[in-house]
Amino acid sequence: MIYNSWNRFNTNPTVISIQKDYRTWKTAFPAATVCFANKLDVKLAERLIKKNWPAATEEQLRYSMSFLYTVANAEYKSFNHFLLFRDDKRLDKLDLLKLATQVSYH
C-alpha cells in the first residue's frame, strides 16, 4: 500500500482526495499541503555563512552553501549527497537538525 502511494506521489505530487460518507453525503472542505521542492532559504543561508565565516573566500562560500543546501533538502533518497562532505571533520560536530531549521523556509 505504501509502495503504491509512493509511486503515485512520484509520478504526480499533486494529489486530491475526498472522503465521503455515502449515507449522509456530508463533505468536509478539502485541505491542502504545500511542500517546497527546494527547502533552502538562500538569504537565511547567506546570513548564517557571513555570521560564522566573515572572511570566507568565494570558494568557501560556495562549499558552505552547497553543504547547507544538502542539509536543508535532506531526505531518504538524497543521503548519498552527504558523501561529498564525508572527509570534512569540521562538520562532524554540527547539529544538522538545528542547522536545517535555521536555513529552511518557515
WOJO-V858730 format. One record per run of one state. SS is the DSSP state (H for helix, E for strand, C for the rest). FROM is the first residue (numbers start at 0). TO is the last residue. If there is no record, write none. Layout:
ss=SS from=FROM to=TO
ss=SS from=FROM to=TO
This chain:
ss=C from=0 to=0
ss=H from=1 to=10
ss=C from=11 to=38
ss=E from=39 to=39
ss=C from=40 to=40
ss=H from=41 to=51
ss=C from=52 to=56
ss=H from=57 to=71
ss=C from=72 to=74
ss=H from=75 to=84
ss=C from=85 to=87
ss=H from=88 to=90
ss=C from=91 to=94
ss=H from=95 to=102
ss=E from=103 to=103
ss=C from=104 to=105
